[in-house]
Amino acid sequence: MNEQSFNEKLAKSLTTYRKLNGFTQTEIAEMLDYSDKSISKWERGDGTPSAFVLFNLSEIYGISVSELIGQSPMSKANINLAKSKEKETKEQLKAKKKAIERANKQKKKEKKHKK
């Protein structure tokens, strides 16, 4: 594995675990005493955090550094968590779509009554 592919894999992993744990970049930045710009840079693969930061992130996420850097497979618990988050997101999108459709129907009714 070359450095570029490692950085890309690490960037994806950093993003995945942050989102799985429900944190924003700003929240992680505050926990680590870094700027949210640094977190964004790491998640884009434009830089890499230090070993100390990787250790702290693994502690925050409750995983090994090896798992965080993508050298160990994602645990079954985290795979299940990812699947449930994905399902939750799809359900939220469906609910938002229905709410928008209802709001649009209501607006049409209101326009008809005003005429």
C-alpha positions as CSV (number, residue, x, y, z in Angstrom):
1,M,0.0,0.0,0.0
2,N,1.4,3.4,-0.9
3,E,1.1,6.6,1.2
4,Q,-1.7,8.1,-1.0
5,S,-3.9,5.0,-0.7
6,F,-3.2,4.8,3.0
7,N,-4.3,8.4,3.5
8,E,-7.4,7.9,1.4
9,K,-8.3,4.8,3.5
10,L,-7.6,6.7,6.7
11,A,-9.7,9.7,5.6
12,K,-12.7,7.5,4.9
13,S,-12.3,5.6,8.2
14,L,-12.0,8.9,10.2
15,T,-15.2,10.2,8.6
16,T,-17.1,6.8,9.0
17,Y,-16.3,6.5,12.7
18,R,-17.1,10.1,13.5
19,K,-20.5,9.8,11.8
20,L,-21.2,6.4,13.3
21,N,-20.7,7.9,16.8
22,G,-22.9,10.9,16.0
23,F,-20.2,13.6,16.3
24,T,-19.7,16.7,14.2
25,Q,-16.3,17.8,13.1
26,T,-16.6,20.7,15.5
27,E,-17.3,18.4,18.4
28,I,-14.3,16.1,17.7
29,A,-12.1,19.2,17.2
30,E,-13.2,20.5,20.7
31,M,-12.5,17.1,22.3
32,L,-9.0,16.9,20.8
33,D,-8.2,20.7,21.2
34,Y,-7.8,21.1,17.4
35,S,-9.6,23.2,14.9
36,D,-12.5,21.8,12.9
37,K,-10.4,22.8,9.9
38,S,-7.8,20.1,10.9
39,I,-10.5,17.5,11.3
40,S,-11.8,18.4,7.8
41,K,-8.3,18.2,6.4
42,W,-7.8,14.8,7.8
43,E,-11.2,13.6,6.6
44,R,-10.4,14.8,3.1
45,G,-7.0,13.0,3.1
46,D,-5.1,16.3,2.8
47,G,-3.2,15.5,6.0
48,T,-2.9,12.9,8.7
49,P,-3.3,13.2,12.4
50,S,-0.4,12.3,14.7
51,A,-0.2,8.9,16.4
52,F,-1.2,10.6,19.7
53,V,-4.4,12.0,18.0
54,L,-5.2,8.6,16.4
55,F,-4.9,7.0,19.9
56,N,-7.2,9.6,21.4
57,L,-9.7,9.1,18.5
58,S,-9.7,5.4,19.0
59,E,-10.4,5.9,22.7
60,I,-13.3,8.2,21.9
61,Y,-14.8,5.7,19.4
62,G,-14.1,2.7,21.6
63,I,-12.0,0.9,18.9
64,S,-8.4,0.0,18.4
65,V,-6.0,2.2,16.5
66,S,-5.6,-0.6,14.0
67,E,-9.4,-0.6,13.3
68,L,-9.4,3.2,13.1
69,I,-6.6,3.3,10.5
70,G,-8.4,0.6,8.5
71,Q,-5.8,-2.2,9.1
72,S,-8.3,-4.4,11.0
73,P,-11.8,-5.2,9.8
74,M,-14.6,-3.2,11.3
75,S,-16.1,-5.0,14.3
76,K,-19.5,-6.7,13.9
77,A,-20.9,-4.2,16.4
78,N,-19.8,-1.3,14.3
79,I,-21.1,-2.9,11.1
80,N,-24.5,-3.3,12.8
81,L,-24.4,0.3,14.0
82,A,-23.5,1.5,10.5
83,K,-26.4,-0.5,9.0
84,S,-28.9,0.8,11.6
85,K,-27.7,4.4,11.0
86,E,-28.1,3.9,7.3
87,K,-31.6,2.5,7.8
88,E,-32.4,5.4,10.2
89,T,-31.2,7.9,7.6
90,K,-33.4,6.4,4.9
91,E,-36.4,6.5,7.2
92,Q,-35.7,10.1,8.0
93,L,-35.5,11.0,4.3
94,K,-38.8,9.3,3.6
95,A,-40.4,11.1,6.5
96,K,-39.1,14.5,5.3
97,K,-40.3,13.8,1.8
98,K,-43.8,13.0,3.1
99,A,-43.8,16.1,5.2
100,I,-42.8,18.2,2.2
101,E,-45.6,16.6,0.1
102,R,-48.2,17.3,2.8
103,A,-47.0,20.9,3.1
104,N,-47.2,21.4,-0.7
105,K,-50.7,19.9,-0.8
106,Q,-51.8,22.2,2.0
107,K,-50.4,25.2,0.1
108,K,-52.3,24.2,-3.0
109,K,-55.5,24.0,-0.9
110,E,-54.9,27.4,0.6
111,K,-54.4,28.9,-2.8
112,K,-57.7,27.4,-4.1
113,H,-59.6,28.9,-1.1
114,K,-58.1,32.3,-1.6
115,K,-59.4,32.5,-5.2
